[in-house]
Structures are given as C-alpha cells and as structure tokens.
Amino acid sequence: MIARKPTPSPGAPIPADWTESVARLLNETYADECKKRDRYFDVYGRVFPEELLVVASFAPENRPHESAVTCFLSCDAAEMQDPATVKKTQAAFVELLGLFYDEILAVPEWDEWEPLWQEVEHAGKTYFYRLSRENFGLTLEADRLLREAGFDPEDSE
C-alpha cells in the first residue's frame, strides 16, 4: 500500500501538470547531479480521502533494475481542505523535497533510509515522510500488470 493511512480507496491522481512541473523543477535544480549519476526525477501523486501523497523518485536512467532514492511525502486531509490550503501544502511539499534531496545528494553514498513513516515539522505544519530504495515507476507498472491479471495490488491477503 502506498498510502500512509489504510484506505479502501485507490485515490485520485494529482493533476499531471503539477507533478510534471515538480519533476521538471527537480530535474533542472539538480541537473548536474542527474547528469553525473545518469538519473532523473519522476514525481507521482494521489489524493486519498484522508491524506495527500506525493512520491518523488531519483531513478536511474534506462536502468530500471537499479535502486532509486525515493521520498514519500504525506499530509492529513486538513492540509487540503480548500484551494488556498492545498496551494500552501503543495509549496511545502516542494520545499521539503528540496531539503531532503539537498541532503541526500550532498553525500555520494547516502544510505540513511527511513522505511517507516516519520513526522517532520515544516512551516508550522506536520507532514510525514519515508525514504526508500524503491523504484516507484516499477511499483506502479507492477500494480498495473496485477490489476490487468485480475489481482488487487492493495489487497495484502
């Protein structure tokens, strides 16, 4: 399950124009690191009834078998109750991604993973994050293939 909170809902995608603009910003901001490491940023997002989730993966270019460095960010439903709050939350997510990847990319062999959800305070609000080696693009593709085969990837039984 990609959501932080258990939910039967598959969620709705965050508009592609936003996730694409965040991916473009990350790729431009970290262009030297992307080129040096032959990697790129890919960003995904879902809106669930109880949370907003954004996933940014620093993934290997044309080497899907290699591990990525993926940051999952989440916030509670209260942080998306109206358009003004959503805009502030989106800005906070972009700032947090920058803070995480500034730290991660500053160390050539960074390996301080946080596989469990952790709280982080930013701009007076509480957000949640986890860091993994998951190549999230592959996870999404595997989930799609399972659904096509009649299995629910979110069903743990």
N, C-alpha and C positions, 0 to 999 in steps of 0.2 A: 504494500500500500504506500502510495507516495504522500498522501495527506498525513499531517501530523495528528489530526483528530480522527477517530474512527467515524466513518460515514458510509451509508449505502449509496450515496450519490456519486456518480462519476465526475461531477463538477462540470463547469463550463470553461472553455478556453478563454484566457485573457486575450483581448484583441491582438491580432498578429502585428498590427502596426506598432504597438507598444513594445512587444517582445523583440521585434526586429530592430527597433530603434535602440533598445538597450544593448542588444548583441552588437550592433554597429558601433555604439559608443565604446563598449568594452574592447572590441577589436581595434578601434582607432587609438584609444588611450594606451593600450598595451601592445601596439603594433610591433615594437622592437622585440618584445618577449615572444609574441606569436611567431614572428619570422625566425628568431633564434631557435625556438623549440619546435618549430613546424607544427603549431597548434592554432586553434581558433576558438572563439567563444560562441556558444549556442545557448539561447535562452528560451525557456518554456514557462508557461504559467497556467494555473487553473484557479477558478473561483468555486469554492465549496460552500455549502450552507453556513458552516461555522468558521471558515478561515479562507484566507487568500494565500496562495502558494506560488512562489517564483523559484525556478531552478535555473542556475547558470552553470554550464559545464565548460571547462577549459580542456577541450578534447583534441586528441591527436589528429592531424590532417591525414586522411587516406590510410589510417592505420587503426581501424575500429577494434582490433584485438588488444590494443594497449589501453591501460587505465587512463582515466581522465581525472581532473580535480574538479569536483562538483560541489557547489554550495546551494543548499536548500534554504530558502527564507520563507517564513510563515508569520502571519499575524491573525489575531482573532477577528471575528465578524465586526466588532465595534470599530475597527480601523478601516471599515469600508461601508459605513452606514449612509454616506451621502457623497456626492461628487467632489466636494471640497476635501473631505477626509481621504477619499481614495487618491486624490492628486497628491496630498501630503504623504500618504503611505507609499505611493509609487516613488516619490522623490527619496524617501527614507530608504527604500529597498535599493535604489541605485547607489546612494551613498554607502550603505552597508556592503554592497558588493564591491565597491571600490576599496573600502577599508580592508575587507577580507583578502581580496586579490593583491592589494599593495603588499600586505604581509606575506602572503603565500609566495608571490613571485620574487620577493626580495631575497629569498633563501633558495639556492639552486636545488637542493634535495629536501625540500619541505615535506614533512610526513607526520604532522600533528593532527590526525584525523579525529573527528567528533561524530561518531556514528549515531549517537543518541541525541535527541533534541535538547538544545541548551537555550537558556534565556539570554538575551542581550538587551540592554537599555540603550536607546538612541533617541536623542532629541525629546527626552521626557516621556517616551513611549516604550512599551515592552514588545519586543519581537522575539522570534525563535529561529534558530539555525541548526543545521547539521552539515558536516563536511564529509564527503566520501570519495572513494576512487571510482565510483560508478560512472560508466559512460552512459549518460542518461538517454542519449539518442538510441542506443542499442536496447535499453529497457523499454522505451516506447515502441520500438519495432517488434520486440518480443511480445509485448502486450497485444499489439495489433494482430500478430500471427496467431496467438492463443485465442483471441476473440473470433477470428475467421474460422478457426477449427472448432468453435463451439464451447470453449472454456472461458471462464471468467478469471482474468489475472488477479483480480482483487479478492477472490474467494480463497481463503487460506486452507480450506478443508480438502 
